[in-house]
Amino acid sequence: MSATSGIVFARLKNEHAETWSAYVGHEFVRKLGDGTLPEHCFRHYLTQDYLFLIHFSRAFALAVYKAVELDDMRQAATTLNALLNTEMALHVRTCAAWGMSEADMARVPEADANLAYTRFVLDAGMAGDFLDLLVALAPCVFGYGEIGARLLADPATKLDGNPYRDWIETYGGAEYQEVAHAAAAQLERVASRRLGDNPAASPRWPGLSQTFATATRLEVGFWDMGLKP
């Protein structure tokens, strides 16, 4: 079973299959897998992603506030902890090898693609409810889990001697896969509570689907940014 299985996520992904495929199968991802991504591209991506994770952490802090049920508050807090203490630690560790401190990373100007994506997600959360925010967050949380799992399972992926092995094993590894699995279960739970047993029949569905599509398109733009520092 996929770490991000679920009826709601599957429906969203299927409705925007072309954009989703462009995201998880992006050239940037393929070059991570075979180790051919130029270092300057990865360095640019990683410093921008560090800034991205700061804002995504704020979004998950907002999710704790927006949640109504205690189990949803705890799950959002768990994901927040993973962002702050697992994902960001990977970025700091990698950049330290290039002589960049965490303070150096924090001073890097945000790229336009970064600004567009993070502010879109925060705006979706501020303007909407907990479900709106979860859907806006979904492409990042689920997508990185899917990318990591696919890279680890792909025979074409090079691990030995790959400078991006740590990145691949972080997102493909059990700890992050559990985060993605729990987030998918949360999305299903919240959608069922708020939209009923057939979420796609709800009047809210078209808006939620569009939010997912926009966030996924902005993920593609983030990879594009990484290839063109």
Buried (B, 14 or more C-beta within 10 A) or exposed (E): EBBBEBBBBEBBBEBBEEBBEBBBEBEBBBBBBBBEBEEEBBBBBBBBBBBBBBBBBBBBBBBBEBBEEEEBBEBBBBBBEBBBEBBBEBBBEBBEEEEBEBEEBEEBEBBEBBBBBBEBBBEBBEEBBBBBBBBBBBBBBBBBBBBBBBBBEBEEBBEEEBEBBEBBBBBBBEEBBBBBBBBBBBBBBBBBEBBEEEBBEBEBBEBBBEBBBBBBBBBBBBBBBBBEB
